């Protein structure tokens, strides 16, 4: 018995994307993508999960770093909670960054806008030094938490390419807050 091979074209994918989205799309056995369809998916930032030879599930690029966004949001919330004892305005700012991170994978017009905090900044990071004595101060834990947030953002800049100006602004503000806690 000869199986008929079904080819999925770029146009087919566009129709599927409009109707139901592609994040849960599964390429069924006997289906193949045309080169233009494969190129379309790559250009849109999709990749294949080829765990099963009979099925290939399409994964959206947003789903790839969704867990990273969740981790960042949780860390910002934890730090905001710690900052409540020190300064409610700064705690609110850190909380707002968590809201921005939570909405980062949405369309631009649906994202939380946190640029209000960048009004008077050049976004060029200051070089600050944290020493052992700083860790022993009343603000030591906050300094460590804020520095950890900075590191998480810096280590994930490649994931947030399109968001680099805002992420760099957040990094700059975190540096300013650390400097403030250090007495600068």
C-alpha positions, 0 to 999 in steps of 0.5 A: 500500500502506497501512502499519499504524502501531504505537503504543507505550504507556507499559505497553509501555515498562514491560514492555520496561524490565523485560525488557531495559532501555531504554538500547539500545531503538530505535524502529523505522520505523512505530512511534510513541509515545503521549503518555503513553509519551513523558511516561514516558520524559521523566520517567525521564530518557531522550531521543531520538537523532534522527540517522536519520529512520527510527529513533530510538534512546533514550539513558539520562540516565546514558549522557549523562554517562558520559564525564564520570564516566570523566574525573573518575575518571581525574583523581582516580586521577591525583591520588591517584597524585601524592599517594602521595609526599606522604601515603598517607592523603590519597592513599587518600581521593582514591582512594576518591573515584574509586571513588565517582565510578565507582559514581555511576551505580549504584543508591544501595545499590551505590555506594561510600560516601565519607562517612566523610571528612566526619565533622568538616566543615561542608561550607561551602567555605573561601575560599583563595587560591593565589598564584604563590609557592605554585605554585613550592613542592614541593607546587605540582603537587599544589595545582594538581591538587587545584584542578583536581578542585575546578573539574571538580566545581563545573562539573558540579554540574548533572549531579550534582543528586541527588548534590550533598551528597556532591559538595559534601562532596568539594569541601570536603575538596579545599579542606581538603587544598589548605589543608593543602598551603599550610601552613594 
